[in-house]
Amino acid sequence: MKQKKIPMRKCILSNEMKQKKDMIRVVKNKADEIKADATGKAPGRGAYVSKDLDVVETAQQQGKLERYFGSDKETLEPVYKEIIRLIYRERIPK
């Protein structure tokens, strides 16, 4: 029986290849709004971020998303908070 292909994506913060299910998608739409996409299906240019709190906090200090999306820090502050919230939400057992 054929093995099912596991989709892999590259984290824009750490440059690591990981499974798509271990990533959070960040989207910039046509209206230049940037947001964390929990569903992974929002329209727009997407980039993937690891579900690793240390990586996200380090990237926030270094301004990596700001450089990637060509935006300012005030615009992306809520995006970082949403990514961190999604990471914590997944850690809590149901």
CYANA upper distance limits for C-alpha pairs under 8 A (distance plus 0.5 A):
  6 ILE  CA     19 GLN  CA      7.33
  6 ILE  CA     20 LYS  CA      8.47
  7 PRO  CA     19 GLN  CA      6.44
  7 PRO  CA     20 LYS  CA      6.19
  8 MET  CA     17 MET  CA      6.81
  8 MET  CA     18 LYS  CA      5.94
  8 MET  CA     19 GLN  CA      4.98
  8 MET  CA     20 LYS  CA      5.77
  9 ARG  CA     17 MET  CA      6.00
  9 ARG  CA     18 LYS  CA      6.13
  9 ARG  CA     19 GLN  CA      6.68
  9 ARG  CA     20 LYS  CA      6.09
  9 ARG  CA     23 MET  CA      8.31
  9 ARG  CA     48 TYR  CA      7.34
 10 LYS  CA     15 ASN  CA      6.34
 10 LYS  CA     16 GLU  CA      5.97
 10 LYS  CA     17 MET  CA      4.88
 10 LYS  CA     18 LYS  CA      6.85
 10 LYS  CA     48 TYR  CA      7.05
 10 LYS  CA     49 VAL  CA      8.43
 11 CYS  CA     15 ASN  CA      5.49
 11 CYS  CA     16 GLU  CA      5.94
 11 CYS  CA     17 MET  CA      6.93
 11 CYS  CA     18 LYS  CA      7.92
 11 CYS  CA     23 MET  CA      8.07
 11 CYS  CA     47 ALA  CA      8.07
 11 CYS  CA     48 TYR  CA      5.64
 11 CYS  CA     49 VAL  CA      5.32
 11 CYS  CA     50 SER  CA      6.23
 12 ILE  CA     16 GLU  CA      8.49
 12 ILE  CA     47 ALA  CA      7.24
 12 ILE  CA     48 TYR  CA      6.66
 12 ILE  CA     49 VAL  CA      6.55
 13 LEU  CA     49 VAL  CA      6.89
 13 LEU  CA     50 SER  CA      8.11
 13 LEU  CA     55 VAL  CA      7.42
 13 LEU  CA     56 VAL  CA      7.87
 13 LEU  CA     59 ALA  CA      6.75
 13 LEU  CA     64 LYS  CA      7.07
 13 LEU  CA     65 LEU  CA      8.16
 14 SER  CA     50 SER  CA      8.27
 14 SER  CA     55 VAL  CA      7.33
 18 LYS  CA     22 ASP  CA      7.08
 18 LYS  CA     23 MET  CA      7.87
 18 LYS  CA     50 SER  CA      8.30
 19 GLN  CA     23 MET  CA      7.54
 22 ASP  CA     50 SER  CA      6.95
 22 ASP  CA     51 LYS  CA      6.51
 23 MET  CA     48 TYR  CA      6.44
 23 MET  CA     49 VAL  CA      5.89
 23 MET  CA     50 SER  CA      5.12
 23 MET  CA     51 LYS  CA      5.93
 24 ILE  CA     36 ALA  CA      7.65
 24 ILE  CA     37 ASP  CA      7.39
 24 ILE  CA     38 ALA  CA      7.08
 24 ILE  CA     40 GLY  CA      7.95
 24 ILE  CA     48 TYR  CA      6.07
 24 ILE  CA     49 VAL  CA      5.65
 24 ILE  CA     50 SER  CA      6.83
 24 ILE  CA     51 LYS  CA      6.99
 24 ILE  CA     83 ILE  CA      7.81
 25 ARG  CA     36 ALA  CA      6.54
 25 ARG  CA     37 ASP  CA      5.74
 25 ARG  CA     38 ALA  CA      7.37
 25 ARG  CA     40 GLY  CA      6.23
 25 ARG  CA     46 GLY  CA      6.69
 25 ARG  CA     47 ALA  CA      6.09
 25 ARG  CA     48 TYR  CA      5.03
 25 ARG  CA     49 VAL  CA      6.76
 26 VAL  CA     34 ILE  CA      7.56
 26 VAL  CA     35 LYS  CA      6.22
 26 VAL  CA     36 ALA  CA      4.92
 26 VAL  CA     37 ASP  CA      6.08
 26 VAL  CA     46 GLY  CA      6.01
 26 VAL  CA     47 ALA  CA      5.75
 26 VAL  CA     48 TYR  CA      6.58
 26 VAL  CA     49 VAL  CA      7.72
 27 VAL  CA     33 GLU  CA      8.43
 27 VAL  CA     34 ILE  CA      6.04
 27 VAL  CA     35 LYS  CA      6.02
 27 VAL  CA     36 ALA  CA      6.79
 27 VAL  CA     37 ASP  CA      6.97
 27 VAL  CA     42 ALA  CA      7.66
 27 VAL  CA     43 PRO  CA      8.03
 27 VAL  CA     44 GLY  CA      6.30
 27 VAL  CA     45 ARG  CA      5.98
 27 VAL  CA     46 GLY  CA      4.88
 27 VAL  CA     47 ALA  CA      6.97
 28 LYS  CA     32 ASP  CA      6.23
 28 LYS  CA     33 GLU  CA      5.98
 28 LYS  CA     34 ILE  CA      4.93
 28 LYS  CA     35 LYS  CA      7.26
 28 LYS  CA     44 GLY  CA      5.94
 28 LYS  CA     45 ARG  CA      5.74
 28 LYS  CA     46 GLY  CA      7.00
 28 LYS  CA     69 PHE  CA      8.19
 29 ASN  CA     33 GLU  CA      6.12
 29 ASN  CA     34 ILE  CA      7.28
 29 ASN  CA     43 PRO  CA      6.94
 29 ASN  CA     44 GLY  CA      4.72
 29 ASN  CA     45 ARG  CA      6.82
 30 LYS  CA     44 GLY  CA      7.07
 34 ILE  CA     75 THR  CA      8.40
 34 ILE  CA     76 LEU  CA      7.78
 34 ILE  CA     79 VAL  CA      7.67
 35 LYS  CA     79 VAL  CA      6.01
 36 ALA  CA     79 VAL  CA      6.45
 36 ALA  CA     82 GLU  CA      6.89
 36 ALA  CA     83 ILE  CA      6.71
 37 ASP  CA     41 LYS  CA      7.78
 37 ASP  CA     42 ALA  CA      6.95
 38 ALA  CA     86 LEU  CA      7.98
 49 VAL  CA     56 VAL  CA      8.28
 50 SER  CA     55 VAL  CA      7.81
 50 SER  CA     56 VAL  CA      8.10
 51 LYS  CA     56 VAL  CA      8.43
 51 LYS  CA     87 ILE  CA      6.25
 52 ASP  CA     56 VAL  CA      6.91
 52 ASP  CA     87 ILE  CA      7.93
 53 LEU  CA     57 GLU  CA      6.63
 53 LEU  CA     84 ILE  CA      7.24
 53 LEU  CA     87 ILE  CA      7.61
 54 ASP  CA     58 THR  CA      6.60
 55 VAL  CA     59 ALA  CA      6.57
 56 VAL  CA     60 GLN  CA      6.61
 56 VAL  CA     80 TYR  CA      7.98
 56 VAL  CA     83 ILE  CA      8.48
 56 VAL  CA     84 ILE  CA      8.02
 57 GLU  CA     61 GLN  CA      6.92
 58 THR  CA     62 GLN  CA      6.79
 59 ALA  CA     63 GLY  CA      6.27
 59 ALA  CA     64 LYS  CA      5.73
 59 ALA  CA     65 LEU  CA      7.73
 60 GLN  CA     64 LYS  CA      7.12
 60 GLN  CA     65 LEU  CA      7.94
 60 GLN  CA     80 TYR  CA      7.55
 63 GLY  CA     67 ARG  CA      7.03
 63 GLY  CA     73 LYS  CA      7.84
 64 LYS  CA     68 TYR  CA      6.70
 65 LEU  CA     69 PHE  CA      6.48
 65 LEU  CA     70 GLY  CA      8.43
 65 LEU  CA     71 SER  CA      8.47
 65 LEU  CA     76 LEU  CA      8.01
 66 GLU  CA     70 GLY  CA      5.98
 66 GLU  CA     71 SER  CA      5.43
 66 GLU  CA     72 ASP  CA      6.27
 66 GLU  CA     73 LYS  CA      6.83
 66 GLU  CA     76 LEU  CA      7.45
 67 ARG  CA     71 SER  CA      7.33
 71 SER  CA     75 THR  CA      7.31
 71 SER  CA     76 LEU  CA      7.87
 72 ASP  CA     76 LEU  CA      7.23
 73 LYS  CA     77 GLU  CA      6.56
 74 GLU  CA     78 PRO  CA      8.47
 75 THR  CA     79 VAL  CA      8.32
 76 LEU  CA     80 TYR  CA      6.85
 77 GLU  CA     81 LYS  CA      6.93
 78 PRO  CA     82 GLU  CA      6.61
 79 VAL  CA     83 ILE  CA      6.70
 80 TYR  CA     84 ILE  CA      6.73
 81 LYS  CA     85 ARG  CA      6.59
 82 GLU  CA     86 LEU  CA      6.63
 83 ILE  CA     87 ILE  CA      6.78
 84 ILE  CA     88 TYR  CA      6.77
 85 ARG  CA     89 ARG  CA      6.53
 86 LEU  CA     90 GLU  CA      6.79
 87 ILE  CA     91 ARG  CA      7.00
 88 TYR  CA     92 ILE  CA      7.10
